Amino acid sequence: MTKIVVQAKARGKTVKKSENEKVKSITCHKDHRKRLIELAQNAGVANLSPIQQVELFLFFAVPRVDVNPLAHRLLDRYGSFANIVDAEINDLKRIHGVGDKVAMKIKCFGQLRDLYFISKLNSKFNIKNQAEFLNLLENLMRFKSTENLFLFALSIRSEIIGQRRYDLQQVRKVGLPVLDICGFVASTNPTSIIVVHNHPGGTANPSDDDCQANEYLSNFLESLNCKMQDSMIVGCDGIYSDAKGAFVRDYCAQNNIVNFINERK
């Protein structure tokens, strides 16, 4: 009987100690999060270490838990923050500590980033400023791991008055979303439309399929009394304009300049 009481007391002490450790652990993690957020604010996120950057990102996906071990597992698996964000949901869920909710939050980040840039279009973005428009396309599509198609509706003053994004993989499966495009043109009443898509990991030079798709889409838009002003492709080597028949931004040239500057240091 005495033995049972002693064991019970021992178990009680163990549980109590475990609860105290848990409280201390939560407090420690809170303080760590606060310190890291303050460091990011003061030093800038770009100046944090890769582990700290991923930790900071995970603060928004995983509340009240030490995310440092998970940050290490994700970086070990994917190698960079960008690869983590671009990873497929099912692949993310193979990582210990990443469930359905965390995986979906991680995937939402890329879409929120796109929303940030697209929201800027609400301030009467004018494509006559070619550099700014190319910057927008670069931010939206240069580093995408999946193929996307954007339609930008333009006013008579060359202002962007609306946009639509389509998943090209889905378009290839079920066809061009004709009804949605008709509704888009009817609701924005544009003077013209610029069509942009990307070639993840490939050249921006148009393929034969691209040329055929451009011809089909141009004829379709004309049937809606809307002109296709340009068809552009964003690739790993630059941005190609069909209207100009040439690259309007050359990433290879940019990289050569950066390499030259680095060599001179």
N, C-alpha and C positions, 0 to 999 in steps of 0.2 A: 504493500500500500504506500509506504514511504517512498519507494522507488518511483511509483507512478506520479506522486505529487511533485517530486523533484524534477521528473521529466517534463511534467506540465509547466512547472515554473521555468524550466530551461527553455521550453518552447515559447513561453510568454516573453521571456527576455529577448529571445532571438527575433520574434515578431516586432517587439518594441524597437529594438535596435535597427531593424530593417526599415521601419517607418521613419525613424529619425534620419537615417541615411538618405532615404528618398526625399525628405523635405530639404535636407542640405544640398542634395544634388540638383533639385529644381531651382533653389535659390542661386546656386553656382551658375547654372545654365542661363538664368535670367540676367545675372551680372555680366556674363560673357556676351550675351546678345546685345546688351546695352553698350558695352565697351566696343564691340565690333561695329555697331551702327554709328557710334560717335566717331570711330576711326574712319569709317567710310565717308562720313560727312566732312570731316576735317582734312583728310588726306586725298579723298577722291577714290571712287570705286576702282578706277583703272590702276591705282597704285597699290591695291591690295594684292596679296599672293593669290594664286589660282584657287587654293583651298579656301581662303577667306572669302573670295568672290562667290564660290559655289555655296558656302555656308550662308552668306548673306541672302542669296537667292532662295535657299531652302527655308529661311526664317518665315517666308510668306506662304510656303507650302506645308510646312510641318510645325504646328504650334507647340510650345512648351516642352520640347524634347531636345536632347543634345544631338545636333545634326552633323557634328564633325565626323564621326565614323561613316555616316552615309555619304557625306561629301567626298571622303576618300574613296569609297567604293565606286561612286559614280565617275570620278576622275580616272580611277584605275581602269574602269570599263570603257569609257568613251574618249578620254584623253584631253578634252577641252570643254569649256562651258557651252560653246556653240553646238558641239556634238550632242551634249546632254539635252539641250532644248529641241534639237532636230530629231532625236531618237523616237522610234515608234513606241506607242503606248504599251503594246504587248512585250516588247523587249525591255522597256523600263521596269515592268512589273516582275521581271526575272531577278532584279536586284533586291537583296534582302533589305527590308525597310521601306520599300516602295509598293504601296497598295493601289487600288483603283483611284482613290481620291487624290493621292499625291501625284500619280502619273498624269491624271487629267489636269491638275493644276500646272504641272510642268509644261504640258502641251499648250495650255492656254496662254502661256507667257509669250510665245512666238506670235500668236494672233493679236495679243494686246500690243505688242511692239508694232505690228502692221497698222493697228488701229490708230496708234499715236501719229504715224506719218500720214495716214489717210485723212485723219481729222484736220490736218493742216490745210487740206484742200478746201475746207469750208470758208477760208478767208480769201476767196476769189483768186485762187492760184492761177497765174497767167503763164502759159507755155512759151510766150515770146521770150521769156527769160530762160533760154535753153539750158544754161548751166544748172539752175535750180531744178528744172524738170528732170534732167538727167540724174541729179543727185537723189531726187525722189525715187526714180526707177531703180537706181543702184541700191538704195536702202531697202526698198521693198523686195527686190528680186535677185540681186547678185549672189547672195549666199544661200538661197533656198535650195533644199535638197529634193523638193518635189516640183513638178511643172505646174505653173499657174498661168492663167490668161486674164488680163485686165482690159476692160473697155473704159476709156476716158471720154466723156461727152463734153464737147466744147461749145461755147457760145460764139456769137458773131465777133466778140472782142477777144477771142482765143482764151477765155477763162474756162477752167474746168468746173463744170456745174453738176457733175455726177460721175460715179464710177461703179463698175461691177467687177467682181472677181469670180473666176471659175476654176475648178480643179480640172486640169487637162486630162488626167487619168480617167476621171469620171466622164468627161466629154467623149473620150474615145470609146468608152463602154456603151453609153446610152445615146450619144450624138449631141449635136449642138443644141443648147436650151433655147430653141426658137421663140417660144412663147414668152420666156423671161426677157429675152433681148427686145422683143416687140414692146413689152411693157416698159422696159427701161427707156427705149427711144421715145415712146409716147409720153412718159412722165417728165422727161428732161427736155424734150423738144430741141435737140442740139442742131447746130449748123453742120458739125462734122464730128467724127469719132476717131480717136487714135487707139489702135489695137497693139497691145504689148504682151509678149510671152517670154518665158525664159528657157534656157537650155542648161539645166544643172550639170556642172562638171564638163560641159562641152563648149564648142565654139559658137559664137553668135552668128556665124555665116548661115544664111537660110538654106534649108534642105529642099529637095523636090516636093516633099509633103507640105512644107511651109508655104511654098509658092502656090500649090493647089488650094490649100486652105485659105490663103489670102484672097485668091480670085473668087472663091465661093462666098467668103464673108463680105467682100466688097460688093458683089452682085446682090447679095441679100440685103445689105444696108441701103443700096440704091433703090431697091424695091420699096423701102420704107421712107424714101425721099431724104436720105441722109448719106453724106459722102464719107468714105474712109480716108481721112487726111494722111495717115501714115500707118505702117505696120512696123513695129520695132521688136528686136530680139535682144535680150540680156543674156550674155554668156560669160564664161570665165575669162575670156580675152577682151571683152568690151561690150559696147552697145551698138547694134547695127540698125540703120534706118533704111527701109525699103524705098521711101520717097527720094532719098538722096543717093541710094545705091552704094553706100559706103558706111564705114564705122564713124559714128559721131563721138564716141569715146573709146579710147584704146587703153586698156588696162596694162598691156604689155609695155607700152611706152612709159606709163606711170611707174611701173615696177622697175624699169631700167633706170629711171631718174633717181628713185629711192635708193637703189643699189649703188649708183654712182656716188650719191651723197654719203652713204654709209662707208664706202671705201675710202673717201677723202678724209673721214674723221680720224 
